Amino acid sequence: MRKPIIGGNWKMNKTSMEAENLVRKLILELNSYEDVETVVFPPFPYLQKVKTLLQGTGIAVGAQNMFWEEKGAYTGEVSPLMLVDVGCRYVILGHSERREYFGETDEKVNRKIKAALKFGLRPLVCIGEKLEERKKGLAEKVVESQLRGSLSGLNPSQISQIVIAYEPVWAIGTGETATPQQAQKMHKFIREILERICGEKIAQSVRIQYGGSVRPDNIRELMDQPDIDGALVGGASLDAISFVKIVKYGGK
């Protein structure tokens, strides 16, 4: 049985005080909520503060990105060792915004995944097609290429520690959401590819999230799908009430 995982990706938002206020509200509602694994992904400057606030709670902390080297002359980068040092458990890798704005490739994502695993971080690996790719009937080809490229050289044991986030690029921050049926079809396809890569047992254990304009009013129907194991939430995670409702599948 795969335990659902809901992540809140704050992206480049919040001041220090806003971050604290949000976390305190989440603690009140989610501290003892164990049906779902909940993770928040604050910007780098607030990781230490958020981790301190969440110490002893059931809410985990992750980072939105990292570099693949442990240390060195890489101005502006953050290493996996640093993330572990401040208490991160997860790290988002390969987000479409990183791919689009910062030129990240599957090869770079692959190097980051290997580095994260080396230091005990759980990678949350994002894959997903653009609108024009879907319109051309290339969605599955693009997703398979990203998945295989990102996981290249990893053994089944390593893959079992990874969370996959399917995020159709056309649905991120647009208000558009893949229908539950569209999302399920792609999630099932991803699991089938995983089975070819690492076998049925591991493929059935890997959690696959959906991301792309997830809201309290659509989370329940998405989570009812057999191969959707959670959500990576963007804008709605910036509001405590909305995010709590999503974690509780729309307020069940």
MOWO-V135409 format. One record per residue. N is the residue number from 1. RES is the residue in one small letter. D_FIRST is the distance of its C-alpha to the first C-alpha in whole Angstrom. Layout:
n res d_first
N RES D_FIRST
N RES D_FIRST
//
This chain:
n res d_first
1 m 0
2 r 4
3 k 6
4 p 9
5 i 12
6 i 16
7 g 19
8 g 23
9 n 25
10 w 28
11 k 30
12 m 34
13 n 34
14 k 35
15 t 38
16 s 37
17 m 38
18 e 36
19 a 33
20 e 34
21 n 34
22 l 31
23 v 29
24 r 31
25 k 30
26 l 26
27 i 26
28 l 28
29 e 25
30 l 22
31 n 22
32 s 21
33 y 18
34 e 15
35 d 12
36 v 12
37 e 13
38 t 17
39 v 19
40 v 23
41 f 25
42 p 29
43 p 32
44 f 33
45 p 36
46 y 33
47 l 31
48 q 32
49 k 33
50 v 30
51 k 28
52 t 31
53 l 30
54 l 27
55 q 27
56 g 25
57 t 23
58 g 20
59 i 20
60 a 20
61 v 23
62 g 23
63 a 26
64 q 27
65 n 28
66 m 30
67 f 32
68 w 32
69 e 35
70 e 34
71 k 38
72 g 41
73 a 43
74 y 41
75 t 42
76 g 40
77 e 37
78 v 34
79 s 33
80 p 29
81 l 31
82 m 32
83 l 29
84 v 28
85 d 31
86 v 30
87 g 27
88 c 25
89 r 21
90 y 21
91 v 23
92 i 23
93 l 25
94 g 26
95 h 27
96 s 29
97 e 31
98 r 32
99 r 32
100 e 35
101 y 37
102 f 37
103 g 36
104 e 33
105 t 32
106 d 29
107 e 31
108 k 32
109 v 28
110 n 27
111 r 30
112 k 28
113 i 24
114 k 26
115 a 28
116 a 25
117 l 23
118 k 26
119 f 26
120 g 23
121 l 22
122 r 19
123 p 20
124 l 19
125 v 21
126 c 22
127 i 23
128 g 25
129 e 28
130 k 31
131 l 33
132 e 36
133 e 33
134 r 31
135 k 35
136 k 36
137 g 33
138 l 32
139 a 28
140 e 26
141 k 29
142 v 29
143 v 25
144 e 25
145 s 28
146 q 26
147 l 23
148 r 25
149 g 27
150 s 25
151 l 23
152 s 26
153 g 27
154 l 23
155 n 22
156 p 18
157 s 18
158 q 19
159 i 17
160 s 14
161 q 15
162 i 16
163 v 15
164 i 16
165 a 18
166 y 20
167 e 23
168 p 26
169 v 29
170 w 31
171 a 28
172 i 28
173 g 31
174 t 32
175 g 31
176 e 30
177 t 26
178 a 25
179 t 24
180 p 21
181 q 21
182 q 23
183 a 20
184 q 17
185 k 20
186 m 20
187 h 16
188 k 16
189 f 19
190 i 18
191 r 15
192 e 17
193 i 20
194 l 17
195 e 17
196 r 20
197 i 21
198 c 18
199 g 17
200 e 14
201 k 12
202 i 12
203 a 12
204 q 9
205 s 8
206 v 10
207 r 10
208 i 13
209 q 15
210 y 18
211 g 21
212 g 24
213 s 26
214 v 23
215 r 25
216 p 24
217 d 25
218 n 23
219 i 19
220 r 18
221 e 19
222 l 17
223 m 14
224 d 14
225 q 14
226 p 11
227 d 11
228 i 12
229 d 10
230 g 13
231 a 17
232 l 20
233 v 22
234 g 26
235 g 29
236 a 27
237 s 26
238 l 29
239 d 30
240 a 28
241 i 28
242 s 26
243 f 24
244 v 23
245 k 23
246 i 20
247 v 18
248 k 18
249 y 18
250 g 21
251 g 22
252 k 20
//
